[in-house]
Amino acid sequence: MAEMDHSLKIGEVAKATGLSVDAIRFYERERLLRPPTRTEGGFRLFGADAIQTLRFIRKAQELGFSLSDIRQLLYLQNGKGETCSHVRDLLEQKLAAVRGKISELKRLETKLKVGLRKCNQELKSKRECLDGHCPVLEEIRQAVEK
């Protein structure tokens, strides 16, 4: 692979960052990435700063930040604005959303356990639901009809 000091074509940048070529083009269109220089033939050439930015974007996405959040983080990273307090606020919002999803998943887990218990009880009592009666399907049908 070419050294980071030199300009790299988009395929090389994709390999260096673990992102797809389409993702890199998307981030460029979304203006999360400065427009790269181009060769006379129109090929994009990216420098080390673009690779760092792309790695930053990827890591921020792994942490669950949206593109809008990442845009703000990139702005803050460039020394603009009150960095720590703003990042803290974004993290608090993200953490609250994650906690909400965890609660939602726990409720779903409880419902699935109840459904599984009903199925197991039905199968124990009849060995098999040959008559087409399934208590879980019946509950779903009734919920839809309401």
Secondary structure by P-SEA (a helix, b strand, c coil): cccccccccaaaaaaaccccaaaaaaaaaaccccbbbbcccbbbbbcaaaaaaaaaaaaaaaacccaaaaaaaaaaaacccccaaaaaaaaaaaaaaaaaaaaaaaaaaaaaaaaaaaaaaaaaacccccccccaaaaaaaaaaac
